């Protein structure tokens, strides 16, 4: 009599797994940190990932290739500042206006 695998009942079948797992809190923290600092390595560190600089860059690049993480970054960028606001601030600076600093 062959011995049955005791883990067979709890191991998920590959075809039952979603194509992409849901966004984790660490991925959300990475997206926010990436918007704040613009550096993959630093964003991975701030999000709580550990490893060498090389492995953190690899992790960061993999995260940036995930559509849900890119979507989080896009949404966060839109909530931070709009292109029209950037143009307005730049034109105020070019004119020597400091009014935008007083808002």
N, C-alpha and C positions, 0 to 999 in steps of 0.2 A: 504494500500500500504506500503510495507516494505521499510525502508530507506536504500539507498545504501551506502556502505562504500566509502567515498570520496578518500581514499588512495588506493583503490583496483587497480586502473589503474597504479599507480606508484610503488607498492610493487612488487619486483622481485619474480618470482616463484622459489621455491627451486630447482626444476629440471633444471632451466636455469642458475644456478650459477656454475662457474667453480669449479672443485674439490679443487683447491688451488688458492688463489688469487695471483696476480702478486707481485713480491718483491717490498717492499716499501723502501723509502730512509732510514727510521729508521732501517729496517732490514739490509740494506747495511752497515750503520754506526755500527750496533751491530757486524756484521761479522768482520769488520775491527778492531774495538776495542777489540774483543775477541782474534784476532790474536796478537795484540800488547801487551795485558796485561795477557791473559790466564785465566782471572777470569770472570765467568758468571755475578756475581753481579756488578762488576765495568764496564764491557762491556755494560750491560743494562743501567746503569747510564749515561755513556758516549754517548750512542745512544739516550738519551733523554726520556727514560722510567722513570716513577715516581711511588713511592710507598714504602712500607716497604721492608726491606731486604728480607723477606720471599717472598713477591709478586714479587720482582725483580728476585729472583732465579727461581720462577715458570715461569715467562715470558722468562727468559734466556733459561731454559730447553726446553720450548715449541719451541723456535726459533731454538735451536740446533737439534730438532727432525724434522724440516722442510728440505726437500731435497734441495730446492733452497738455503737456508741459508748455509747448509753444503757445497754445491757446491761453493758458494762464498768464504767460508773459505778455501776450498781446493785450489781454484785458487789463492787466495791471498797468501797462504803459499808457493805455487810454485813460485810465482813472488818474494817472499822475499828472499828465499835461497833454494838451492837444497841440497839433501842429500850428494852429492859429495863435495859440498862446505863446508858443516859441517865437513865431514871427513877430508878434507884438512886443515881446520882451527884447528881442534883438533890435528892433527898430527904435525902441525907447532908449536902449543903451547907445545906439549909433547917434541919436539926437542929443544925448547927454541928459536925458530925463531920468530922475530917480524916483518918480512917482510910483512906479510898480513896486518899489521896495517898501513903500509906506502902506500898502494895502493890507 
